[in-house]
Amino acid sequence: MKILVSDNLSLAGVEILKKESGFEVDVKTGMSKEELIAVIPQYDGLLVRSATKVTADVIEAATNLKVVGRAGIGVDNIDVAAAGKKGIIVMNAPDGNVITTGEHAMALMLSMSRNIPQANQSVKGKEWAPKKFMGVELYEKTLGIVGLGRIGTVVAERAKGFHMKIIVYDPYISKEHAEKVGVETVELKELLARSDYISLHTPGLPGKPLLGKEEFDSMKTGVRIVNCARGTLIDEEALVEAVSSGKVAQAALDVYSKEPVSPDSPLLGVAEIICTPHLGASTEEAQEKVALAICDQVLDYLKNGNVRNAVNVPSIDAETLKQIQPYLRLGQDLGSFLSQVSEGAAKKIAINYNGEVASANVEPITISVLKGFLSRSIDGINMVNAPFIAKERGVEILETKSSEAHEYTSTLQVKVTTDKGTHSLTGSIFGKGDSRVVRVNDFHFEAVLSKNMLVLNNMDVPGVIGNLGNTLGKNNINIAGFHLGRLKEKAEAMAILNIDSPPSDQTLEELRKTANILNVHSVTL
């Protein structure tokens, strides 16, 4: 078998490949797209970092390719959907960058607190002005961490060594997990108001950035901000304004809305903003860890058929996969749907299999539910690590089966219990793999699961649907499907709308203010 390494990979990883008998390894870095397309047909495995773009055209040309391995967590440079359709497994190495990214966040926090980059530049410019670079201590300052995943936890543990007071906003963690880490959980509004430092460790969010003008205005004057997560989490123009006004004392950024940063970016002209070129994973140790991990995974798959850390298929044999494939997608969609309509930290996820599907190996389906539910709040979730992360967060997983069929041949019910309530969602497969929601809590439907949906509760009175249609029409949102469920006349009802584009925050606010509409959620799958 032949393996192509098309990006600069740690030599330790490449040596593992070259020592394996029966494998031929080529290292060809810096190829153009056309050059990669020309050579890829001869390879069974492809190993990349972030430079190589594994586009749909490359996938189409890869007539023998069985696996793509990404040395790192992000797979934005790989067309995962195209690979999946062609039966090519995409693997990543999600654990290697955790420590190094957390340490970089701490390094940025210290660097801006003591003005280290500016002072270094001053001394090397033949200037000696210590009073010019008066700093602040971390000691007994309040650090607000947004997102207590693996990297956020690393930052929390290290910040405790500086005797910082740590508060956390993460609606997806349990109180028990927060207590185990030793942090106080608060709502985002309180975190913004109380924090002396804010460090972001959450995935990019749909819609507006997490921190914009309104959020900066609500912060404590003199706050300092670190972002080693996603550039889209911060409105960069609003940040520059907040720093210029003195509301934000300093910021330290390793990620940006567009990379590489434009030479004309206003961020580069503000002395109080430290900028590093996406160095979160750039340590020798991290690069060696991810190289060793991904090379081992790719070899294990090509030699033994074992799948680890795959982002587009479960770790199961081909025969079982074919049998349960429609339910894997249904389970993931139901999990994602529930994560967007549920509030609070999940304590329990109960999954009930009813009918023919109950006789299958349902473990991968259960994992796909967890993957869908957790992916909304945590980067790097896949079919391997989803159960472990759920357990780590104190989420109890219950699984029940019943071969008895009722209205449908098979149904999959997911019930999520949080510290703020319980939501239940039941789905089924229609025809040739058509996923539908057949029940939400006590309301019955046959609603198609689509990319963009609105889910709302309303009073069952005349005029609601008309007002809803007028508001969506005014905001140029087309309704592709409308499904209404009610328990009895003139009581509370529920509607699921399939829409062609996601609503803006302004549109959602308009809908929430509409008479007889009780609540509205936007769901994106």
N, C-alpha and C positions, 0 to 999 in steps of 0.2 A: 504494500500500500504506500501511497505517496502523500506527504504532508507538506503544505506550503506555509511558511512563516513570512508574512508580507509587511510586518511592522517590526520596529526594534523591540525585541523581547529579551529579558534577562538571559544571559548565557547559561545560567543554571538550568533553566527550563529547556532551552534548546539542546543541551547535553543529554537530558533525559530522553528526548526524542531520538537523538542520534545513536544512543547506546542500545535502543530497542531493536532486536533482530526482526527482520521481515518488513522494516519500514525504511523508506527513502525520504530524506528530509532536505528541502531546498529553502534557503533563506534569501528572499528577494525583496528588499525594501525600496520604497520610493517609486514604485511603479505607477504609471498613469492608469486611468480607468481602462483605456483601450488595451494597454499591455496586460492588465490583469484579466480582462475578458479573453484575450488571446491564449493565455496559459492555463486558465482555471479548469478547462475540461479534463486535464490529465490528473487532477488531484482528488483524493478521497477526503482529506481534511484541510481546513484553512484556519490559521491562527492569526489573530489581529489584535491591535490595541485600538486607538481612536483615529489614527491617520487614514487607514484604509476604509473606503466607503464600499460596503457590500450591498450594492443597489440591486433593484429588481433585474436590471440588465446583466449584472454579474451572476446572479442566481440562475437566470435563464440559460446562461452559457455554461453553467457548471453541471455538465452531464453526468459526472461521476461523484460529485460532492455528497458526502454523507453527514458531515458535521462542521459547524463553524464555532470556534472557541474564541471568546473575547476575554483577554487578560485584564480584568477589571469588572466593575459592576454595570456601567452604562452600556446599552446596546443601541443607542440612537444612530450609530453609523451603520447599522445592519437592518435590512428590510426583513424583519422577523416574519411578517405575514407571508411574504413571497417565499421565504425559506420553508415555512410550515406547509404551504400548499404543495411544495415540491417534495415534501418528506425529508427535508434537511433539518437536522436538530441544531438549535442555537443554544450554546452554553455560555455562562459567564462565571466569574469568580467573585462573588459578592462580599466575601469576608476579609479579603486581604487589605482593603483600604480603610477599614474602620478606625484602627488606632491612629494611623498617620493623619487622617482627616481631622479627627478630634484633637490631636496634638497641634495641628496647624491652626485650628480655631483658637486654641490657647495662646499660641505664638503671636497671632495677630492681636489678640486681646492685650497681651503684655507690650507688644511693639507700639501700639497706639497710646497706651497708658503712659509710657515713658518716652514717647516721641523718638524712638530709636532710629527709624529711617531718616528723619529730618536731621537729627543730631549727627549721625554718621556722615551725611552729605555736607553738613556744616564744617565738621572737623577736617574732612578731606578737601574742603574749599579754603583751607588755611585760616578758618575762623575759630575762635575760642570764646563761646558765649553760653556758659552753662545756665545762666538765669533765663535765657531765651526759651529753654526747653523744660520748664517746670512741668512735672508730671503728677499723676495721682496713683494711689495705692488700690490694689484689688481687695485688700483686707477689710472685711465686714461690709463690703459693697453687696448690693442685691443683684444677682445675675438671673435674668429671665431667659429660660431656654424654651424655644418653640419647637416641639417635637422631641419626645424622649424615646427615640429608637436606639439602635446600637451606637451610633455616633454621638447622639445627644447624651446618652448615658456615660460615654467616655468623657465628654466635656464636664458633666456634672461631677463625676468622681474626681477628676483632676482639680476642678474649681473648689471642691471641698478642702483640698490640701492648702488652698490659699485663704481658708476660713471665710469664704464668700457665703452669703445667704442665698439659697437657690430656690427659685419658684419656677414652675413648669406649666405650660399650656399644651395639652395634648388630649383631645376629646376621645381618643381611642385607647387610652391606657386605663387600667383599673386602679383603684385607690390602693389596693394591696401591692401592686407592682411599684407604684410611686413610693410607698412606705419602705419597700425593700431597698430601693435605691437611696432613700433618705432625702426626698425632696417634697416640697409643698405644691400641690396642684391648685391652679387658679384659672379663672376664665381669661381670655385674651385681653379684654378691656382692662382688667385689674393688673395683669402682667405689664402692659404698656405703661400704666400709671405709676407702678411701684419700682420698676427696674432702673438701676444705674447702668447696667450693661444688658444688651439683648443679643443672643446668639441663635441663629436660625438653623434648624436641622430637620426640615420637612420637605417633601417633594413639591415640585411646581404645582400651582393650583390653577384650575380653569377660571376664566374671567379675569377680574382685576387682580393686581398684585396684593400680597398679604399686607405689605406696608406701603401706604400712599400718604397723601397730604393729610387726610383725616386722622390716620393713625399717628403720624408724626406730631400733629397738634395735640393729641391726647397724652403724649409721653411727658415724663419728667424732664424739665429743662436741664441740659447738660448730659443727656444720655449718650452712651457709646454703643455702636452697633457692629456686629460681626456677621458676615454671611459667607459660609463655605458650602452652602447647599445648592441652591438654584438661583441664577441671576434674575429670573422672572418674578421672584418673591418680593423684589423691591422696585418701586417706581423711582428710577434713577434721577429724573428731573426733580421730583419732589424731595429726594434725599439731598440733592445739591442745594435746593432752596432752604431746607431745614438746617443744613450745616451753616449756610451763609447767614441765616438769621440768628444763629446761636442756640436754637432749640436742641439740635443734635451737636454735641461737642466734637465728636469724631466718629469716623466709620472706617472699617477695614473690610475690604472685599476681595474674594478670591474667584468669584463667579460673576457673570455679567449677562445682561439680556441678549447681547450679541457678542460672540467671540470669534476671532480676537477683537479686543476693544479698538474702536476707531480712534485714530490719532486726534480727531476733532472732538472726542467725547468730553463733555464738561467735567466729568469725574476726574480727569487727569489734571485739570487746572486748579483743583482745590487741595491746598496743603494739608487740610485736616482729614482727608480721605486717603488711606493707604490702599494701594492696589497691587495685587500679586497675580501672575498669569496662570491661574488655575493650577496651583501647586498642591492641592489637597492630597493627592495620591502620589506625589513626586518625592518619594524617599527610596533609597536603595533597598531597604527591607521590604517595603510594600511591593515594589516592582518584582522583587524576587519571589515573594509570597504568591502573588497572583500568577506569575509565570509558572511556578512549580505546580500550583493548583490546577490551572487550565490544561497544562500539558499532561498531567496525570489523568484528568477527567477524559480528555480526548482519546488518549491511548486506551483507557479502560473501556470506552465505548467501542472503538474500532476493533479491539481484540476480543472483548467479552460481551458486548451489547448492553453494558450497564450504563444507565443514564443518570447523571448527577448534575444538579444546578442547571437544568434545562429551563429555558424561558418560554418555549413554545409547545412542548409536549410533556405529558406526565411520564414518570419513570415506571412504565409498565410494558409488557410484551405486546407485539403487534396485534395478536389475535384479540386480546382483551380490549385494546385500544379501539379496534374497529367496532366492537360490540357496544361500548359505552360512549363513543365519541360525541354523539348529540347531547348526552347528559353532562359531559364535562363542560361544554359551552353553556348549557342551561344553568348548571351549578355556579359557574363563575359569574354569570350575569345576575343571578338571584342574590349572590353575596354582595356584588357591587351595588345593586339596586338598594338593598337593605342598608348598606353603609351610608347611603346618601339620604335616606329618609329617617334614619334612627338618630336619636340624640343621646349623648352621654357615653361613658366608657362601657364596652361590652363585658359582661360577666359570664354569659353562657350563650352558646350557639347550639341549638338542637336541630338535627336533620332527620327527617322521616322519609323513608323510601316506601312507596306503596305500589303494588301491582307487579308487573313483569320485571321492572328494573330491580326489584328487591332480590331477585335470584342471581344478579350479576355481582361481580367484584366491585363494590361501591366505594371502597377506600379512596381511589383516585378522585371520585366525584366529590366526596367529602372534602378532600384537600383542595379541589378546584373552588368549592364554596368559600373556604378560608382564604384562598388566594384572591378571589374577587373582593371579599370583604376587607382584607388588610391592605390591598394594593392602593386604596384611596388615600392612605395615610403614611405608608412606609415604602421607601424605595427598595428595589432588589428582591421583592417577594416572588418566589417561584414555587413549583410543585414540590420541591424538596424541603425548603425551609419554612413554609407556611405553618405546618403543625407545631414546629419548635418555637416559632415566634409567638403563636397564639398561646402556647403553654407558658412561655416566658412572661407574657403579659397577664397571666392569671385568668385566661378565658377557659371555661369548662366546655368541653365538646361532648355532646351526646349524640348517639347514632342509633336509630331504631328502624326495623324493617317489618313490613306486613305484605304478604303475597295477595291479600284480598284486594280486588279491584272494585272501584265504585263507578263514578261517571266516566273516568278516563282509564285507558289501558295501564298507564303508569303515571305517577305524580311524584314530585320532589318538593317537600315542604321544608322551609328553613325558618326557624323562629329564633330571633335574637333578643336576649334579655340584657338591658343595660341598667345603670343606676338611675335612669329616668323613665323606664317603662319597657314594654315588650311590643315587638312588631313581628308579624308572621306573613310569609310570602310563599305561595304554592305555584309551581310551574309544571308544564307538561310539554311533550313533544307531539306536534301535529304533523300528519303527512310525512314528507321527506325531510325531516329535521327542522321543522318550523317551531321555534321556541315561543311559548306563550305563557303569560301570567293568567292563572285561572282563579286565584283567590288572593286578596290582600286583607289580612285580619279577618273580619267577618263578611267582607264584600266579595261577591262573585263576579268574575269577568271571563273573557276570552281575548285578552289584549296581547297584541304582538309586541315582543321585545325589540325595540329599535334603538338606534344610536342616541337619539335625543328624545326625551320624554318630559312631560309635566305630570306630576302627581298631586292632586289637590282634594281636599275635603271641603264640602260646601253644604248649605242647607238646600233641601230639595223643594225649591220654590220657583215660580216662573221668573224668567229674566236672567238667571245666572249664566246659562250657556250663551245667550246673546251678548251679555256684557263681556264675558270671557273672549268670545270671538272678536268683538270690537277692539278690545285691548291688544290682542295678538296681531290683528290686522293692522292696527295703527303703528305697531312696532315692526311691521314687515316680517312676521313669523307665520309661515304657512302650516296649517293643520293637515297632517297626512292620515290621521286616524283618531277616532274619538270613542272611548269605551266608558260607559257609566254603570255604576253599581249602587244599589240602595237596598236598605233593609225593609223600610216601609214608607208609604207616601208622606211627604211633608216633614220628613225627619232628616237626619244627617245622611249625606250621600258621598260617594267617592268617584272621581273621574281619573282616567289615565289617557293622556293625549300623546300621540306620536306627532312630533313636529320636525320640520326640515332643518332647523338650525337652533342652536342653544339660545335661550333668552338672556338678555343682559340683566345685571343687578337691578337696573332701573325698572325694567319690565316686570321682574318678580315683585318689586316693591309696589308697583301699580296694581298688580293682581291681588296682593295681600290686602290692599286698601279697598278693594271692590266689595260692595255690599253682598253679604251672604256667602262669601268665600272665607272659610275658616283658617286654612293654611295651604301653602303651596311649596312644593319641592321640585327643583330641576334635577333630572337624572340623566347622566351621560354614560353610555356603555362603550 
